[in-house]
Amino acid sequence: MNDSESPGSITRHDGTEEAEVSRRDFFHQALRGAAVAGAGAFSAVTMSGPVQAQYGGGPNVWKSTAYYRDYPNGPQFCGRCVHFRPPAACQIVEPPISPQGWCRFFYPQPVVLYRRRAAVGPGY
């Protein structure tokens, strides 16, 4: 071993040094990586609240979490929302809800405009 070499490193043929990794260090790092990946998977499986409702899993969101109220917010109300399910249900908020109510997940239904047909000729 030369004076310039540090213990725990390997000198390659081209003169560069690489850190020496023991099996123990490798397995410790692999175990830490697996723990982080497992924690991420666990948190994805146990999502709660609006995120869970948004992706269609589990029970509905509590009314308090959605800031639900039984009166409209100006022109916004449950009866005009894409998440509303007549007569008194919602895809996101726990039932029952009022068609005149409102919550923070309000998303308006798309407006569909119909054109009148032009008269083609006599008798039409």
N, C-alpha and C positions, 0 to 999 in steps of 0.2 A: 504494500500500500504506500503510495506517495504521500508527501506532506500536504499536497493540494487536495487530495481526496478526503472527503468527510466520511465518517463511519455511517453505514446505513445507505450508501449509494452505490450504484453499479456504473462503472465506466464502460461505455460502448466502444466498438471498434473505431468509430469516427471521432472519438474524443469527447463526446457529450456525456453528461451524467444523468442517470435516471434514479429516482427514489426507489429504494427497495421496499416492497410491500410484503409483509408476512401474511401467512394464511389467517392468523388470528385477526389482524387488522382488516383484511379483506372481508372476513365473515362478519365482523362488527359493523362495517360500513354497509354490507348487504342487509343485515338485520335492521339497521336504522332506516334504510331505504324502504324496506318492506313495511316497517311500522308507519312511515309517513304515507305510503300508498294505501295501506289499510285504513288509516284515519280518514283519508280523503274519500275513499269508497264508503266508509261508514257514514260520513256526514252527507254524502249524496243520497244514500238510501233513507236516511232519517230526516230529510228536509221537512220543515214545518211551515205553517202559515201560508202566506200568499204565494210563495214560490211553489209549494206543493200543490196548491189548488190550480196554479197556472199551468202546471204540467200534468194535470189530471189525476194526481195520486191522492188517495186518502180522503179524509173528511173535509167538509167545507170550512172556510175561515170564519172565525167568530165575528159577530156583528161589531164588537168593540174594536177589533183589529182592522176591520174594513172602514171604520168611522161611519157605519150605517146610521141613517136617520129616516124617520117615517114621512118626511116632507121633501119636496124637490129642491134642487140647487139651481134656481132660475129655470132655464129650458131643459136642464138635464134631470131625468128621472128614470127609474128602473124600467118602466114600460117602453122606453125608447132605447134600451141598452141591448147589445148583442148577447149578453150573458143571461138575460131575463128568460124564465121559463114559466108561461102562464099556468095556472092562475096566480100562484104566489111563491115561486121558487127562483133560484139563481144557480148558475154553474159554480160560482165562487163563494158567495155568502150563505151562511146557514139559514135554512128556512124557519119560519115563514117570513116573507118580506112583502111589503106593500108595493103595488105597481106605481104608486106615487112617491115611493121612497128614493133614496140616493145613497151611494157609497163612493169611496175613492177609486174603485175599479170600473167606474162608469166608462163605457166605450160606445159611442152612438152607432145605431144601425145605419148602414149605407142608405143614402137617398136614391130612390129609383124614379127616374122621370120617364113618363110614357108620352110618346107623340101621338097626336090624333091622326088617323088615316085621312089622306086627302080624298075627296070625292073623285071617283074615276069617270063617272059619266051619268047619264040619266038612269034612274032606277037603283042607284047605289047609295 
